[in-house]
Amino acid sequence: MSADRRDDELASAYTAIRPRLVGIAYAVLGTRAEAEDVVSDCWLRLAAADTREPVRDVEGWAVVAVSRRALDVLRSARVQREAYVGPWLPEPLLDADPADRVSLDDRVSYALMVVLETLSPAERTAWVLHELFAMPFPEIARVVGRSPAAVRQLASRARAHVAAGAPRLDVDAADHRRVVEAFLVATTGGDLGGLLAVLDPDVVLTSDGGGVATAARRPVVGADRVARFLLGIAQKRQIMHHVVTVNGQPGYAASDTDGNLLAVCALTVRSGRVVRVDLVMSPAKLPRGRL
């Protein structure tokens, strides 16, 4: 086989599995930009490895390589995030063109991504690879550099943390959307009573401004405080609100009158009320372009 034909074959195979690879990297890292960088870097590594010895199982090779690289990046990022201004929230994924969509399990809500931030890098990687991508423990052991038995323990601890922090909520998509729409009507209308009616009494709001956009430095707790915080933001300037899909679930995006994205909000709903509000305003974490 000619070198050019082999390069084309390799590129075609990598392109086909790219959404899955970006999904793995995003679930481990919590940011789309870093995930894209990891997958691009591993393509170069794959091409170099294939020149030395043909890679027979491109997907198997790439999954391990991307997982290892994402784990390395996460370990480094955790040190940097300790100096982050205010709470650090994952980068939200908005519903995109199918060609640009990340391959993720439909259980990966934004609230779950927030809980994954509480795990150690090794725990998070083990949980993601085993629970979301069905990778066997011996293969995960190659990624994290531990024995299969140790990896099984990592995954078990991570599973317990995830279950405690983000219990699975089976909320009908239509019901979730109705709550989001009621939330938006009250917020945009300055209706304090209407907003309180849709918020759980113990609702928690976390906002991430990245030290650039104005945001609360600590989580805001309780329906009254959260409602007043949201109404205060909405009344400060002319903002357009749009219902969007955030990590597979209804949420909303806010933009200025020119359509420039200002914020993305993920809402976690339980029993017809909002129990979590995760508000991402850091420009570095917002999708580029206009709504």
Phi and psi in degrees as GROMACS dihedral restraints (atoms count N, CA, C in turn):
[ dihedral_restraints ]
;  ai    aj    ak    al  type     phi  dphi    fc
    3     4     5     6     1   -68.2    20    10
    4     5     6     7     1   158.5    20    10
    6     7     8     9     1   -63.0    20    10
    7     8     9    10     1   -40.6    20    10
    9    10    11    12     1   -64.6    20    10
   10    11    12    13     1   -41.5    20    10
   12    13    14    15     1   -66.6    20    10
   13    14    15    16     1   -39.3    20    10
   15    16    17    18     1   -64.2    20    10
   16    17    18    19     1   -41.0    20    10
   18    19    20    21     1   -61.2    20    10
   19    20    21    22     1   -42.6    20    10
   21    22    23    24     1   -64.1    20    10
   22    23    24    25     1   -41.7    20    10
   24    25    26    27     1   -63.5    20    10
   25    26    27    28     1   -43.3    20    10
   27    28    29    30     1   -66.0    20    10
   28    29    30    31     1   -43.8    20    10
   30    31    32    33     1   -63.5    20    10
   31    32    33    34     1   -39.3    20    10
   33    34    35    36     1   -64.7    20    10
   34    35    36    37     1   -43.3    20    10
   36    37    38    39     1   -64.3    20    10
   37    38    39    40     1   -40.1    20    10
   39    40    41    42     1   -70.0    20    10
   40    41    42    43     1   -40.1    20    10
   42    43    44    45     1   -61.7    20    10
   43    44    45    46     1   -38.3    20    10
   45    46    47    48     1   -64.3    20    10
   46    47    48    49     1   -34.0    20    10
   48    49    50    51     1   -99.3    20    10
   49    50    51    52     1     1.2    20    10
   51    52    53    54     1   -57.9    20    10
   52    53    54    55     1   -44.0    20    10
   54    55    56    57     1   -57.6    20    10
   55    56    57    58     1   -38.1    20    10
   57    58    59    60     1   -66.0    20    10
   58    59    60    61     1   -41.8    20    10
   60    61    62    63     1   -66.1    20    10
   61    62    63    64     1   -42.5    20    10
   63    64    65    66     1   -64.9    20    10
   64    65    66    67     1   -36.7    20    10
   66    67    68    69     1   -61.3    20    10
   67    68    69    70     1   -43.6    20    10
   69    70    71    72     1   -61.9    20    10
   70    71    72    73     1   -50.2    20    10
   72    73    74    75     1   -63.9    20    10
   73    74    75    76     1   -39.5    20    10
   75    76    77    78     1   -65.6    20    10
   76    77    78    79     1   -43.8    20    10
   78    79    80    81     1   -63.9    20    10
   79    80    81    82     1   -33.2    20    10
   81    82    83    84     1   -77.0    20    10
   82    83    84    85     1   -39.3    20    10
   84    85    86    87     1   -96.9    20    10
   85    86    87    88     1   -34.2    20    10
   87    88    89    90     1    85.8    20    10
   88    89    90    91     1     3.9    20    10
   90    91    92    93     1  -134.5    20    10
   91    92    93    94     1   135.3    20    10
   93    94    95    96     1   -68.7    20    10
   94    95    96    97     1   -41.8    20    10
   96    97    98    99     1   -61.2    20    10
   97    98    99   100     1   -46.6    20    10
   99   100   101   102     1   -65.5    20    10
  100   101   102   103     1   -36.9    20    10
  102   103   104   105     1   -62.1    20    10
  103   104   105   106     1   -43.8    20    10
  105   106   107   108     1   -61.7    20    10
  106   107   108   109     1   -41.6    20    10
  108   109   110   111     1   -62.6    20    10
  109   110   111   112     1   -42.3    20    10
  111   112   113   114     1   -61.9    20    10
  112   113   114   115     1   -45.6    20    10
  114   115   116   117     1   -66.4    20    10
  115   116   117   118     1   -38.5    20    10
  117   118   119   120     1   -65.7    20    10
  118   119   120   121     1   -41.9    20    10
  120   121   122   123     1   -62.4    20    10
  121   122   123   124     1   -40.9    20    10
  123   124   125   126     1   -72.0    20    10
  124   125   126   127     1   -25.2    20    10
  126   127   128   129     1   -62.8    20    10
  127   128   129   130     1   -43.7    20    10
  129   130   131   132     1   -62.9    20    10
  130   131   132   133     1   -39.3    20    10
  132   133   134   135     1   -66.7    20    10
  133   134   135   136     1   -38.9    20    10
  135   136   137   138     1   -63.9    20    10
  136   137   138   139     1   -45.5    20    10
  138   139   140   141     1   -61.1    20    10
  139   140   141   142     1   -40.0    20    10
  141   142   143   144     1   -68.0    20    10
  142   143   144   145     1   -42.5    20    10
  144   145   146   147     1   -63.9    20    10
  145   146   147   148     1   -36.7    20    10
  147   148   149   150     1   -69.1    20    10
  148   149   150   151     1   -27.0    20    10
  150   151   152   153     1   -71.6    20    10
  151   152   153   154     1   -28.2    20    10
  153   154   155   156     1   -79.4    20    10
  154   155   156   157     1   -42.6    20    10
  156   157   158   159     1  -156.4    20    10
  157   158   159   160     1   125.8    20    10
  159   160   161   162     1   -53.0    20    10
  160   161   162   163     1   131.3    20    10
  162   163   164   165     1   -86.3    20    10
  163   164   165   166     1   112.3    20    10
  165   166   167   168     1   -77.9    20    10
  166   167   168   169     1   -40.9    20    10
  168   169   170   171     1  -108.2    20    10
  169   170   171   172     1    87.1    20    10
  171   172   173   174     1   -62.6    20    10
  172   173   174   175     1   -44.3    20    10
  174   175   176   177     1   -65.2    20    10
  175   176   177   178     1   -45.5    20    10
  177   178   179   180     1   -60.4    20    10
  178   179   180   181     1   -44.2    20    10
  180   181   182   183     1   -62.5    20    10
  181   182   183   184     1   -46.5    20    10
  183   184   185   186     1   -68.1    20    10
  184   185   186   187     1   -39.5    20    10
  186   187   188   189     1   -61.3    20    10
  187   188   189   190     1   -44.9    20    10
  189   190   191   192     1   -65.4    20    10
  190   191   192   193     1   -44.8    20    10
  192   193   194   195     1   -63.8    20    10
  193   194   195   196     1   -45.1    20    10
  195   196   197   198     1   -65.2    20    10
  196   197   198   199     1   -41.3    20    10
  198   199   200   201     1   -63.7    20    10
  199   200   201   202     1   -44.4    20    10
  201   202   203   204     1   -62.3    20    10
  202   203   204   205     1   -45.6    20    10
  204   205   206   207     1   -65.7    20    10
  205   206   207   208     1   -40.8    20    10
  207   208   209   210     1   -63.1    20    10
  208   209   210   211     1   -40.1    20    10
  210   211   212   213     1   -62.6    20    10
  211   212   213   214     1   -43.6    20    10
  213   214   215   216     1   -61.1    20    10
  214   215   216   217     1   -44.3    20    10
  216   217   218   219     1   -65.1    20    10
  217   218   219   220     1   -40.0    20    10
  219   220   221   222     1   -62.7    20    10
  220   221   222   223     1   -43.6    20    10
  222   223   224   225     1   -58.9    20    10
  223   224   225   226     1   -40.6    20    10
  225   226   227   228     1   -70.7    20    10
  226   227   228   229     1   -40.4    20    10
  228   229   230   231     1   -65.6    20    10
  229   230   231   232     1   -33.6    20    10
  231   232   233   234     1   -60.1    20    10
  232   233   234   235     1   -37.5    20    10
  234   235   236   237     1   -64.9    20    10
  235   236   237   238     1   -43.1    20    10
  237   238   239   240     1   -67.5    20    10
  238   239   240   241     1   -36.1    20    10
  240   241   242   243     1   -70.1    20    10
  241   242   243   244     1   -18.8    20    10
  243   244   245   246     1   -65.3    20    10
  244   245   246   247     1   -24.6    20    10
  246   247   248   249     1   -99.1    20    10
  247   248   249   250     1     7.6    20    10
  249   250   251   252     1   -66.6    20    10
  250   251   252   253     1   142.7    20    10
  252   253   254   255     1   -81.2    20    10
  253   254   255   256     1   113.5    20    10
  255   256   257   258     1    78.5    20    10
  256   257   258   259     1  -172.6    20    10
  258   259   260   261     1   -65.0    20    10
  259   260   261   262     1   144.5    20    10
  261   262   263   264     1  -101.8    20    10
  262   263   264   265     1   120.8    20    10
  264   265   266   267     1  -113.1    20    10
  265   266   267   268     1   150.7    20    10
  267   268   269   270     1   -62.9    20    10
  268   269   270   271     1   159.0    20    10
  270   271   272   273     1   -74.4    20    10
  271   272   273   274     1   125.5    20    10
  273   274   275   276     1   -74.2    20    10
  274   275   276   277     1   147.9    20    10
  276   277   278   279     1  -105.4    20    10
  277   278   279   280     1   117.4    20    10
  279   280   281   282     1   -89.3    20    10
  280   281   282   283     1   153.8    20    10
  282   283   284   285     1   -58.2    20    10
  283   284   285   286     1   124.7    20    10
  285   286   287   288     1  -123.5    20    10
  286   287   288   289     1   178.6    20    10
  288   289   290   291     1   -58.4    20    10
  289   290   291   292     1   137.9    20    10
  291   292   293   294     1   -51.5    20    10
  292   293   294   295     1   -32.8    20    10
  294   295   296   297     1   -69.6    20    10
  295   296   297   298     1   -19.5    20    10
  297   298   299   300     1  -107.9    20    10
  298   299   300   301     1     5.7    20    10
  300   301   302   303     1   -75.6    20    10
  301   302   303   304     1   141.1    20    10
  303   304   305   306     1   -85.9    20    10
  304   305   306   307     1   139.1    20    10
  306   307   308   309     1   -83.6    20    10
  307   308   309   310     1   104.4    20    10
  309   310   311   312     1  -134.5    20    10
  310   311   312   313     1   147.2    20    10
  312   313   314   315     1   -61.0    20    10
  313   314   315   316     1   142.7    20    10
  315   316   317   318     1   -68.5    20    10
  316   317   318   319     1    -6.5    20    10
  318   319   320   321     1   -81.8    20    10
  319   320   321   322     1    -9.4    20    10
  321   322   323   324     1   -84.4    20    10
  322   323   324   325     1    77.0    20    10
  324   325   326   327     1   -75.0    20    10
  325   326   327   328     1   168.4    20    10
  327   328   329   330     1   -65.4    20    10
  328   329   330   331     1   -38.1    20    10
  330   331   332   333     1   -60.1    20    10
  331   332   333   334     1   -37.1    20    10
  333   334   335   336     1   -66.3    20    10
  334   335   336   337     1   -40.5    20    10
  336   337   338   339     1   -59.6    20    10
  337   338   339   340     1   -36.2    20    10
  339   340   341   342     1   -65.8    20    10
  340   341   342   343     1   -42.5    20    10
  342   343   344   345     1   -65.3    20    10
  343   344   345   346     1   -36.1    20    10
  345   346   347   348     1   -60.7    20    10
  346   347   348   349     1   -23.6    20    10
  348   349   350   351     1   -65.7    20    10
  349   350   351   352     1   -19.5    20    10
  351   352   353   354     1   -84.3    20    10
  352   353   354   355     1    -8.5    20    10
  354   355   356   357     1   -86.6    20    10
  355   356   357   358     1   156.8    20    10
  357   358   359   360     1   -69.3    20    10
  358   359   360   361     1   157.8    20    10
  360   361   362   363     1   -53.5    20    10
  361   362   363   364     1   -42.6    20    10
  363   364   365   366     1   -68.2    20    10
  364   365   366   367     1   -41.0    20    10
  366   367   368   369     1   -63.1    20    10
  367   368   369   370     1   -44.6    20    10
  369   370   371   372     1   -62.9    20    10
  370   371   372   373     1   -44.2    20    10
  372   373   374   375     1   -64.3    20    10
  373   374   375   376     1   -43.3    20    10
  375   376   377   378     1   -62.7    20    10
  376   377   378   379     1   -42.9    20    10
  378   379   380   381     1   -65.1    20    10
  379   380   381   382     1   -47.3    20    10
  381   382   383   384     1   -60.1    20    10
  382   383   384   385     1   -48.4    20    10
  384   385   386   387     1   -68.0    20    10
  385   386   387   388     1   -37.7    20    10
  387   388   389   390     1   -82.5    20    10
  388   389   390   391     1   -48.3    20    10
  390   391   392   393     1   -78.1    20    10
  391   392   393   394     1   -37.3    20    10
  393   394   395   396     1   -96.0    20    10
  394   395   396   397     1   -31.9    20    10
  396   397   398   399     1  -120.0    20    10
  397   398   399   400     1     9.5    20    10
  399   400   401   402     1    53.8    20    10
  400   401   402   403     1    35.6    20    10
  402   403   404   405     1   -81.0    20    10
  403   404   405   406     1   133.0    20    10
  405   406   407   408     1   -64.6    20    10
  406   407   408   409     1   151.9    20    10
  408   409   410   411     1   -58.2    20    10
  409   410   411   412     1   -39.3    20    10
  411   412   413   414     1   -59.6    20    10
  412   413   414   415     1   -35.8    20    10
  414   415   416   417     1   -72.7    20    10
  415   416   417   418     1   -38.3    20    10
  417   418   419   420     1   -63.5    20    10
  418   419   420   421     1   -34.8    20    10
  420   421   422   423     1   -59.2    20    10
  421   422   423   424     1   -35.3    20    10
  423   424   425   426     1   -66.4    20    10
  424   425   426   427     1   -30.0    20    10
  426   427   428   429     1   -76.4    20    10
  427   428   429   430     1   -49.1    20    10
  429   430   431   432     1   -91.6    20    10
  430   431   432   433     1    -7.4    20    10
  432   433   434   435     1    74.8    20    10
  433   434   435   436     1    34.7    20    10
  435   436   437   438     1  -132.2    20    10
  436   437   438   439     1   171.6    20    10
  438   439   440   441     1   -73.4    20    10
  439   440   441   442     1   157.6    20    10
  441   442   443   444     1   -56.6    20    10
  442   443   444   445     1   -36.6    20    10
  444   445   446   447     1   -65.7    20    10
  445   446   447   448     1   -41.7    20    10
  447   448   449   450     1   -65.4    20    10
  448   449   450   451     1   -38.6    20    10
  450   451   452   453     1   -66.1    20    10
  451   452   453   454     1   -38.1    20    10
  453   454   455   456     1   -60.5    20    10
  454   455   456   457     1   -39.4    20    10
  456   457   458   459     1   -67.7    20    10
  457   458   459   460     1   -40.8    20    10
  459   460   461   462     1   -57.7    20    10
  460   461   462   463     1   -47.9    20    10
  462   463   464   465     1   -64.6    20    10
  463   464   465   466     1   -36.7    20    10
  465   466   467   468     1   -65.9    20    10
  466   467   468   469     1   -44.5    20    10
  468   469   470   471     1   -63.3    20    10
  469   470   471   472     1   -42.4    20    10
  471   472   473   474     1   -64.0    20    10
  472   473   474   475     1   -40.2    20    10
  474   475   476   477     1   -62.1    20    10
  475   476   477   478     1   -39.4    20    10
  477   478   479   480     1   -66.1    20    10
  478   479   480   481     1   -42.1    20    10
  480   481   482   483     1   -64.4    20    10
  481   482   483   484     1   -43.1    20    10
  483   484   485   486     1   -64.9    20    10
  484   485   486   487     1   -43.6    20    10
  486   487   488   489     1   -62.4    20    10
  487   488   489   490     1   -37.0    20    10
  489   490   491   492     1   -75.1    20    10
  490   491   492   493     1   -35.1    20    10
  492   493   494   495     1   -89.2    20    10
  493   494   495   496     1   -28.7    20    10
  495   496   497   498     1  -142.7    20    10
  496   497   498   499     1    71.5    20    10
  498   499   500   501     1   -59.7    20    10
  499   500   501   502     1   143.4    20    10
  501   502   503   504     1   -63.9    20    10
  502   503   504   505     1   127.7    20    10
  504   505   506   507     1  -113.9    20    10
  505   506   507   508     1   112.8    20    10
  507   508   509   510     1   -88.4    20    10
  508   509   510   511     1    84.8    20    10
  510   511   512   513     1  -104.3    20    10
  511   512   513   514     1   127.0    20    10
  513   514   515   516     1   -60.0    20    10
  514   515   516   517     1   135.9    20    10
  516   517   518   519     1   -59.0    20    10
  517   518   519   520     1   -38.9    20    10
  519   520   521   522     1   -66.2    20    10
  520   521   522   523     1   -40.3    20    10
  522   523   524   525     1   -65.1    20    10
  523   524   525   526     1   -42.1    20    10
  525   526   527   528     1   -59.4    20    10
  526   527   528   529     1   -44.5    20    10
  528   529   530   531     1   -65.2    20    10
  529   530   531   532     1   -38.9    20    10
  531   532   533   534     1   -62.0    20    10
  532   533   534   535     1   -40.5    20    10
  534   535   536   537     1   -65.1    20    10
  535   536   537   538     1   -42.9    20    10
  537   538   539   540     1   -61.7    20    10
  538   539   540   541     1   -43.8    20    10
  540   541   542   543     1   -65.1    20    10
  541   542   543   544     1   -40.3    20    10
  543   544   545   546     1   -64.7    20    10
  544   545   546   547     1   -39.0    20    10
  546   547   548   549     1   -59.4    20    10
  547   548   549   550     1   -45.4    20    10
  549   550   551   552     1   -68.9    20    10
  550   551   552   553     1   -41.0    20    10
  552   553   554   555     1   -58.9    20    10
  553   554   555   556     1   -44.8    20    10
  555   556   557   558     1   -67.5    20    10
  556   557   558   559     1   -41.4    20    10
  558   559   560   561     1   -67.1    20    10
  559   560   561   562     1   -49.0    20    10
  561   562   563   564     1   -70.3    20    10
  562   563   564   565     1   -25.4    20    10
  564   565   566   567     1   -89.9    20    10
  565   566   567   568     1     0.2    20    10
  567   568   569   570     1    65.6    20    10
  568   569   570   571     1    27.9    20    10
  570   571   572   573     1   -92.4    20    10
  571   572   573   574     1    93.6    20    10
  573   574   575   576     1   -61.5    20    10
  574   575   576   577     1   -45.2    20    10
  576   577   578   579     1   -62.8    20    10
  577   578   579   580     1   -41.9    20    10
  579   580   581   582     1   -65.8    20    10
  580   581   582   583     1   -36.0    20    10
  582   583   584   585     1   -70.8    20    10
  583   584   585   586     1   -40.7    20    10
  585   586   587   588     1   -61.6    20    10
  586   587   588   589     1   -33.3    20    10
  588   589   590   591     1   -67.6    20    10
  589   590   591   592     1   -25.7    20    10
  591   592   593   594     1  -100.6    20    10
  592   593   594   595     1    -6.2    20    10
  594   595   596   597     1   -97.2    20    10
  595   596   597   598     1   138.3    20    10
  597   598   599   600     1   -66.1    20    10
  598   599   600   601     1   143.5    20    10
  600   601   602   603     1   -54.9    20    10
  601   602   603   604     1   -30.8    20    10
  603   604   605   606     1  -104.2    20    10
  604   605   606   607     1    23.7    20    10
  606   607   608   609     1   -56.5    20    10
  607   608   609   610     1   146.1    20    10
  609   610   611   612     1  -121.6    20    10
  610   611   612   613     1   128.6    20    10
  612   613   614   615     1  -111.3    20    10
  613   614   615   616     1   128.2    20    10
  615   616   617   618     1  -120.6    20    10
  616   617   618   619     1   129.9    20    10
  618   619   620   621     1  -123.8    20    10
  619   620   621   622     1   140.1    20    10
  621   622   623   624     1  -122.3    20    10
  622   623   624   625     1   107.0    20    10
  624   625   626   627     1  -104.5    20    10
  625   626   627   628     1    -6.1    20    10
  627   628   629   630     1    63.2    20    10
  628   629   630   631     1    19.5    20    10
  630   631   632   633     1    77.4    20    10
  631   632   633   634     1     4.3    20    10
  633   634   635   636     1  -112.6    20    10
  634   635   636   637     1   -57.7    20    10
  636   637   638   639     1   -84.7    20    10
  637   638   639   640     1   149.5    20    10
  639   640   641   642     1   -68.5    20    10
  640   641   642   643     1   124.0    20    10
  642   643   644   645     1  -150.7    20    10
  643   644   645   646     1   161.5    20    10
  645   646   647   648     1   -73.3    20    10
  646   647   648   649     1   135.3    20    10
  648   649   650   651     1   -75.5    20    10
  649   650   651   652     1   -18.0    20    10
  651   652   653   654     1  -133.1    20    10
  652   653   654   655     1   157.3    20    10
  654   655   656   657     1   -57.7    20    10
  655   656   657   658     1   143.9    20    10
  657   658   659   660     1   -99.8    20    10
  658   659   660   661     1   128.1    20    10
  660   661   662   663     1  -120.3    20    10
  661   662   663   664     1   137.4    20    10
  663   664   665   666     1   101.5    20    10
  664   665   666   667     1   140.8    20    10
  666   667   668   669     1   -58.8    20    10
  667   668   669   670     1   -45.1    20    10
  669   670   671   672     1   -64.6    20    10
  670   671   672   673     1   -46.0    20    10
  672   673   674   675     1   -66.5    20    10
  673   674   675   676     1   -41.3    20    10
  675   676   677   678     1   -65.1    20    10
  676   677   678   679     1   -44.5    20    10
  678   679   680   681     1   -60.5    20    10
  679   680   681   682     1   -46.1    20    10
  681   682   683   684     1   -66.7    20    10
  682   683   684   685     1   -35.4    20    10
  684   685   686   687     1   -63.1    20    10
  685   686   687   688     1   -46.9    20    10
  687   688   689   690     1   -65.4    20    10
  688   689   690   691     1   -42.8    20    10
  690   691   692   693     1   -66.5    20    10
  691   692   693   694     1   -34.0    20    10
  693   694   695   696     1   -62.7    20    10
  694   695   696   697     1   -41.9    20    10
  696   697   698   699     1   -65.9    20    10
  697   698   699   700     1   -44.6    20    10
  699   700   701   702     1   -64.8    20    10
  700   701   702   703     1   -28.7    20    10
  702   703   704   705     1   -90.9    20    10
  703   704   705   706     1    -6.2    20    10
  705   706   707   708     1   -75.6    20    10
  706   707   708   709     1   -29.0    20    10
  708   709   710   711     1  -156.4    20    10
  709   710   711   712     1   168.4    20    10
  711   712   713   714     1   -73.2    20    10
  712   713   714   715     1   116.4    20    10
  714   715   716   717     1  -130.2    20    10
  715   716   717   718     1   136.7    20    10
  717   718   719   720     1  -100.7    20    10
  718   719   720   721     1   134.7    20    10
  720   721   722   723     1  -112.3    20    10
  721   722   723   724     1   141.9    20    10
  723   724   725   726     1  -136.4    20    10
  724   725   726   727     1   134.4    20    10
  726   727   728   729     1   -74.3    20    10
  727   728   729   730     1   127.4    20    10
  729   730   731   732     1  -135.5    20    10
  730   731   732   733     1   171.4    20    10
  732   733   734   735     1   -97.9    20    10
  733   734   735   736     1   119.7    20    10
  735   736   737   738     1  -112.8    20    10
  736   737   738   739     1   114.0    20    10
  738   739   740   741     1    49.3    20    10
  739   740   741   742     1    44.3    20    10
  741   742   743   744     1    85.9    20    10
  742   743   744   745     1    -1.3    20    10
  744   745   746   747     1  -129.9    20    10
  745   746   747   748     1   154.6    20    10
  747   748   749   750     1   -61.2    20    10
  748   749   750   751     1   134.2    20    10
  750   751   752   753     1  -150.0    20    10
  751   752   753   754     1  -157.3    20    10
  753   754   755   756     1  -146.3    20    10
  754   755   756   757     1   159.5    20    10
  756   757   758   759     1  -123.8    20    10
  757   758   759   760     1   147.8    20    10
  759   760   761   762     1  -117.6    20    10
  760   761   762   763     1   138.0    20    10
  762   763   764   765     1  -138.4    20    10
  763   764   765   766     1   162.9    20    10
  765   766   767   768     1   -81.6    20    10
  766   767   768   769     1  -178.9    20    10
  768   769   770   771     1   -68.1    20    10
  769   770   771   772     1   -14.2    20    10
  771   772   773   774     1   -91.7    20    10
  772   773   774   775     1     0.0    20    10
  774   775   776   777     1    88.7    20    10
  775   776   777   778     1     6.2    20    10
  777   778   779   780     1   -76.8    20    10
  778   779   780   781     1   129.5    20    10
  780   781   782   783     1   -68.4    20    10
  781   782   783   784     1   129.2    20    10
  783   784   785   786     1  -111.2    20    10
  784   785   786   787     1   -30.3    20    10
  786   787   788   789     1  -162.5    20    10
  787   788   789   790     1   153.5    20    10
  789   790   791   792     1  -127.4    20    10
  790   791   792   793     1   133.9    20    10
  792   793   794   795     1  -122.8    20    10
  793   794   795   796     1   126.6    20    10
  795   796   797   798     1  -101.5    20    10
  796   797   798   799     1   130.9    20    10
  798   799   800   801     1  -116.3    20    10
  799   800   801   802     1   125.7    20    10
  801   802   803   804     1   -98.3    20    10
  802   803   804   805     1   125.5    20    10
  804   805   806   807     1  -114.6    20    10
  805   806   807   808     1   136.5    20    10
  807   808   809   810     1  -142.6    20    10
  808   809   810   811     1   130.5    20    10
  810   811   812   813     1    53.3    20    10
  811   812   813   814     1    40.0    20    10
  813   814   815   816     1    79.3    20    10
  814   815   816   817     1     8.8    20    10
  816   817   818   819     1  -134.0    20    10
  817   818   819   820     1   156.1    20    10
  819   820   821   822     1   -82.4    20    10
  820   821   822   823     1   122.3    20    10
  822   823   824   825     1  -105.3    20    10
  823   824   825   826     1   -19.8    20    10
  825   826   827   828     1  -139.0    20    10
  826   827   828   829     1   138.0    20    10
  828   829   830   831     1  -124.4    20    10
  829   830   831   832     1   114.6    20    10
  831   832   833   834     1  -113.2    20    10
  832   833   834   835     1   113.1    20    10
  834   835   836   837     1  -113.3    20    10
  835   836   837   838     1   112.2    20    10
  837   838   839   840     1  -101.1    20    10
  838   839   840   841     1   115.8    20    10
  840   841   842   843     1  -120.6    20    10
  841   842   843   844     1    -6.5    20    10
  843   844   845   846     1   -62.6    20    10
  844   845   846   847     1   120.5    20    10
  846   847   848   849     1   -56.0    20    10
  847   848   849   850     1   -32.0    20    10
  849   850   851   852     1   -66.7    20    10
  850   851   852   853     1   -20.4    20    10
  852   853   854   855     1  -104.2    20    10
  853   854   855   856     1    -0.2    20    10
  855   856   857   858     1   -93.8    20    10
  856   857   858   859     1   138.5    20    10
  858   859   860   861     1   -57.5    20    10
  859   860   861   862     1   140.0    20    10
  861   862   863   864     1   -76.5    20    10
  862   863   864   865     1   155.8    20    10
  864   865   866   867     1   104.0    20    10
  865   866   867   868     1  -173.3    20    10
  867   868   869   870     1  -115.2    20    10
  868   869   870   871     1   155.2    20    10
